[in-house]
């Protein structure tokens, strides 16, 4: 084989390798685009239709502003710092109420799920309070605690408590009885059974309650900040509406949605880390 043949073979191989790499890259890009479109295609289509409808005058842009105007108002509020203080105070209220609900609901739910007498005694009053809307009780909380931070935090805590509590009780009761019986047969003590069987078995359901509770906390946050507040994202929504700053109002709503998505994703990630053995994470 001559040197010319060798160089020609190398050149052809390099050319084919380049084509193969390019084809694989295009194939990977196509698969990625397909996954993105299958998951977010409807959302992207909705946002595109919104932008076109508002920009073309199909809808009243003063009531439903285009997406670019909302993004501009959001950027201006965040870059200028006017919305950062609202985000901070809202996170403080919701976070404090959510943490208090976790501290109360999870231990109480674990006890009620295991001790029949405690559940029998507390279930009627808990069912009564659970069926009463937290928003209906908000005026009562205001009368008792005033218009300050206490009533806002307490109404969020009240609404968040019940999803956490009920899911914790349900998680304890759904632990496989065969696992409990096996642990008793092998001589495990009650505390060991709780720590090694009951608690791990209840964790997936507890996380469902945490995610529902986080969503509820943000929903009640909006309502609580619309009454007697002068700071917070919920206040900003109402204030922007009163002053007809509609892009800013939508920007505040986008922030609330983003906070909810971030909280949910953080809880999902934590659940996946703690419950790698469970197939119910998602």
C-alpha positions as CSV (number, residue, x, y, z in Angstrom):
1,X,0.0,0.0,0.0
2,X,1.5,3.4,-1.0
3,X,1.6,6.5,1.2
4,X,-1.0,8.1,-1.1
5,X,-3.4,5.2,-0.4
6,X,-2.9,5.5,3.3
7,X,-3.5,9.3,3.3
8,X,-6.6,8.7,1.3
9,X,-7.9,6.1,3.7
10,X,-7.3,8.3,6.7
11,X,-9.0,11.2,5.0
12,X,-12.1,9.1,4.1
13,X,-12.2,7.7,7.7
14,X,-12.0,11.2,9.2
15,X,-14.7,12.4,6.9
16,X,-17.0,9.5,7.8
17,X,-16.3,10.0,11.5
18,X,-17.2,13.7,11.2
19,X,-20.4,12.8,9.4
20,X,-21.2,10.2,12.0
21,X,-20.6,12.7,14.9
22,X,-22.8,15.3,13.2
23,X,-25.6,12.8,12.5
24,X,-25.5,11.7,16.2
25,X,-25.6,15.3,17.4
26,X,-28.6,16.0,15.2
27,X,-30.3,12.9,16.4
28,X,-29.7,13.8,20.0
29,X,-30.9,17.4,19.4
30,X,-34.1,16.0,17.8
31,X,-34.8,13.7,20.7
32,X,-34.2,16.6,23.2
33,X,-36.5,18.9,21.2
34,X,-39.2,16.2,21.1
35,X,-39.0,15.7,24.8
36,X,-39.2,19.5,25.4
37,X,-42.2,19.9,23.1
38,X,-44.0,16.9,24.5
39,X,-43.7,18.3,28.0
40,X,-43.9,22.0,27.5
41,X,-45.5,22.3,24.0
42,X,-49.0,23.2,25.3
43,X,-47.6,25.8,27.7
44,X,-45.4,27.4,25.0
45,X,-48.4,27.4,22.6
46,X,-50.6,29.1,25.3
47,X,-48.0,31.8,25.9
48,X,-47.5,32.4,22.2
49,X,-51.2,32.7,21.7
50,X,-51.4,35.1,24.6
51,X,-48.6,37.3,23.2
52,X,-50.1,37.3,19.7
53,X,-53.7,38.0,20.9
54,X,-52.5,40.9,23.1
55,X,-50.2,42.4,20.6
56,X,-52.6,42.1,17.7
57,X,-55.5,43.7,19.5
58,X,-57.6,40.5,19.7
59,X,-58.0,41.2,23.4
60,X,-57.8,44.4,25.4
61,X,-54.1,44.8,26.1
62,X,-54.9,47.1,29.0
63,X,-56.6,44.2,30.8
64,X,-54.5,41.3,29.4
65,X,-51.1,42.8,28.6
66,X,-48.7,41.0,26.3
67,X,-46.1,38.6,27.7
68,X,-43.2,40.9,26.9
69,X,-44.8,43.8,28.9
70,X,-45.2,41.4,31.9
71,X,-41.6,40.2,31.6
72,X,-40.4,43.9,31.5
73,X,-42.4,44.8,34.6
74,X,-41.1,41.7,36.4
75,X,-37.5,42.6,35.4
76,X,-37.9,46.2,36.5
77,X,-39.4,45.2,39.8
78,X,-36.7,42.6,40.6
79,X,-33.7,44.7,39.2
80,X,-35.0,47.8,41.0
81,X,-35.5,45.9,44.2
82,X,-39.1,47.0,44.7
83,X,-40.4,43.4,44.6
84,X,-37.5,41.8,46.5
85,X,-38.8,43.2,49.9
86,X,-42.3,41.8,49.1
87,X,-40.8,38.4,48.3
88,X,-38.8,38.4,51.5
89,X,-41.8,39.2,53.8
90,X,-44.1,36.8,52.0
91,X,-41.5,34.0,52.3
92,X,-41.1,34.8,56.0
93,X,-44.8,34.6,56.6
94,X,-45.4,31.4,54.6
95,X,-42.2,29.8,55.9
96,X,-43.0,30.4,59.6
97,X,-46.5,29.1,59.2
98,X,-45.4,26.1,57.2
99,X,-42.7,25.2,59.7
100,X,-45.1,25.5,62.6
101,X,-47.6,23.2,60.8
102,X,-44.9,20.6,60.2
103,X,-43.8,20.7,63.9
104,X,-47.4,20.2,65.1
105,X,-49.0,18.0,62.4
106,X,-46.4,15.3,61.8
107,X,-45.8,14.2,65.4
108,X,-49.6,14.4,66.1
109,X,-50.3,12.4,62.9
110,X,-47.8,9.7,63.9
111,X,-49.4,9.4,67.3
112,X,-53.0,9.4,66.0
113,X,-52.1,6.8,63.3
114,X,-50.7,4.4,65.9
115,X,-52.8,5.0,69.0
116,X,-56.4,4.3,68.4
117,X,-57.7,6.0,71.6
118,X,-56.0,9.3,70.7
119,X,-57.5,9.2,67.2
120,X,-60.9,8.4,68.5
121,X,-60.8,11.3,71.0
122,X,-59.4,13.9,68.5
123,X,-61.0,12.9,65.2
124,X,-64.4,14.6,65.7
125,X,-63.1,18.0,66.5
126,X,-60.4,17.8,63.8
127,X,-63.0,16.9,61.2
128,X,-65.2,19.8,62.3
129,X,-62.3,22.3,62.0
130,X,-61.1,20.7,58.7
131,X,-64.5,21.2,57.1
132,X,-64.5,24.9,58.1
133,X,-62.8,27.1,55.6
134,X,-59.7,29.0,56.9
135,X,-60.8,32.1,55.0
136,X,-64.2,31.9,56.8
137,X,-62.3,31.9,60.1
138,X,-59.9,34.7,59.1
139,X,-62.2,37.4,60.5
140,X,-62.2,35.5,63.8
141,X,-58.4,35.3,63.8
142,X,-58.2,39.1,63.1
143,X,-60.6,39.8,66.0
144,X,-58.5,37.6,68.3
145,X,-55.0,38.4,67.1
146,X,-55.4,41.8,65.3
147,X,-54.4,42.9,61.8
148,X,-50.7,42.3,62.4
149,X,-48.4,39.5,61.5
150,X,-49.9,37.0,64.0
151,X,-53.3,36.7,62.3
152,X,-51.7,36.3,58.8
153,X,-49.3,33.6,60.0
154,X,-52.0,31.8,62.0
155,X,-54.5,31.6,59.1
156,X,-51.7,30.1,56.9
157,X,-50.8,27.7,59.7
158,X,-54.4,26.7,60.2
159,X,-55.0,25.9,56.5
160,X,-51.6,24.1,56.1
161,X,-52.1,21.9,59.2
162,X,-54.8,19.6,58.0
163,X,-53.3,18.3,54.7
164,X,-50.1,17.5,56.6
165,X,-52.0,15.9,59.5
166,X,-54.4,13.7,57.4
167,X,-51.6,12.5,55.1
168,X,-49.4,11.6,58.0
169,X,-52.2,9.6,59.7
170,X,-53.0,7.9,56.3
171,X,-49.3,7.1,55.8
172,X,-49.0,5.4,59.2
173,X,-52.2,3.3,58.6
174,X,-51.1,2.2,55.2
175,X,-47.9,0.5,56.4
176,X,-47.9,-3.1,55.4
177,X,-49.3,-5.2,58.3
178,X,-47.1,-8.1,57.3
179,X,-44.0,-6.0,57.9
180,X,-45.3,-5.1,61.3
181,X,-46.1,-8.7,62.2
182,X,-42.6,-9.8,60.9
183,X,-40.9,-7.2,63.1
184,X,-42.9,-8.4,66.2
185,X,-42.1,-12.1,65.4
186,X,-38.4,-11.2,65.3
187,X,-38.7,-9.6,68.8
188,X,-38.4,-6.0,67.8
189,X,-39.4,-3.5,70.4
190,X,-42.1,-0.9,69.8
191,X,-39.7,2.0,69.4
192,X,-37.6,-0.1,66.9
193,X,-40.7,-1.0,64.9
194,X,-41.7,2.7,64.8
195,X,-38.2,3.8,63.7
196,X,-37.5,1.0,61.3
197,X,-40.9,0.1,59.8
198,X,-43.7,2.7,60.6
199,X,-41.8,5.9,59.9
200,X,-40.1,4.8,56.7
201,X,-43.4,3.4,55.4
202,X,-45.2,6.7,56.2
203,X,-42.6,9.0,54.7
204,X,-44.0,9.0,51.1
205,X,-47.5,9.9,52.3
206,X,-46.0,12.6,54.6
207,X,-44.3,14.1,51.6
208,X,-47.6,14.2,49.7
209,X,-48.9,16.2,52.7
210,X,-45.9,18.5,52.6
211,X,-46.4,19.3,49.0
212,X,-50.1,19.9,49.5
213,X,-49.3,22.0,52.5
214,X,-46.8,24.1,50.7
215,X,-49.3,24.8,47.9
216,X,-52.0,25.7,50.5
217,X,-49.6,28.0,52.4
218,X,-49.0,30.0,49.2
219,X,-52.7,30.2,48.4
220,X,-53.6,31.4,51.9
221,X,-50.6,33.8,51.8
222,X,-52.2,35.7,49.0
223,X,-55.6,36.0,50.8
224,X,-54.0,37.0,54.1
225,X,-51.9,39.7,52.5
226,X,-54.8,41.2,50.7
227,X,-56.4,42.3,54.0
228,X,-54.6,44.7,56.3
229,X,-51.2,44.3,54.8
230,X,-48.8,46.9,53.3
231,X,-46.1,44.6,52.2
232,X,-45.9,41.2,50.5
233,X,-46.6,39.7,47.1
234,X,-50.4,39.3,47.8
235,X,-50.5,43.0,48.7
236,X,-48.6,43.9,45.6
237,X,-51.2,42.0,43.4
238,X,-54.1,44.0,45.0
239,X,-52.1,47.3,45.0
240,X,-51.2,47.0,41.4
241,X,-54.8,46.2,40.5
242,X,-56.1,49.3,42.4
243,X,-53.6,51.5,40.6
244,X,-54.2,49.8,37.3
245,X,-50.6,48.6,36.9
246,X,-51.7,45.5,35.2
247,X,-48.3,44.3,34.0
248,X,-47.0,44.6,37.5
249,X,-50.0,42.7,38.8
250,X,-49.3,39.8,36.5
251,X,-45.6,40.0,37.4
252,X,-46.5,39.5,41.0
253,X,-48.7,36.5,40.1
254,X,-45.8,35.0,38.1
255,X,-43.6,35.3,41.2
256,X,-46.2,33.5,43.3
257,X,-46.4,30.7,40.7
258,X,-42.6,30.5,40.6
259,X,-42.4,30.2,44.4
260,X,-44.9,27.4,44.3
261,X,-43.0,25.5,41.6
262,X,-39.7,25.9,43.4
263,X,-41.1,24.7,46.7
264,X,-42.7,21.7,45.1
265,X,-39.6,20.8,43.2
266,X,-37.5,21.1,46.3
267,X,-39.8,18.8,48.2
268,X,-39.8,16.3,45.3
269,X,-36.0,16.3,45.2
270,X,-35.8,15.8,49.0
271,X,-38.3,12.9,48.7
272,X,-36.3,11.2,46.0
273,X,-33.2,11.5,48.2
274,X,-34.9,10.1,51.2
275,X,-37.2,7.5,49.5
276,X,-35.0,6.0,46.8
277,X,-36.7,2.7,47.5
278,X,-40.2,4.1,46.7
279,X,-41.7,4.1,43.2
280,X,-44.4,6.7,44.1
281,X,-42.1,9.7,43.9
282,X,-43.1,12.2,41.1
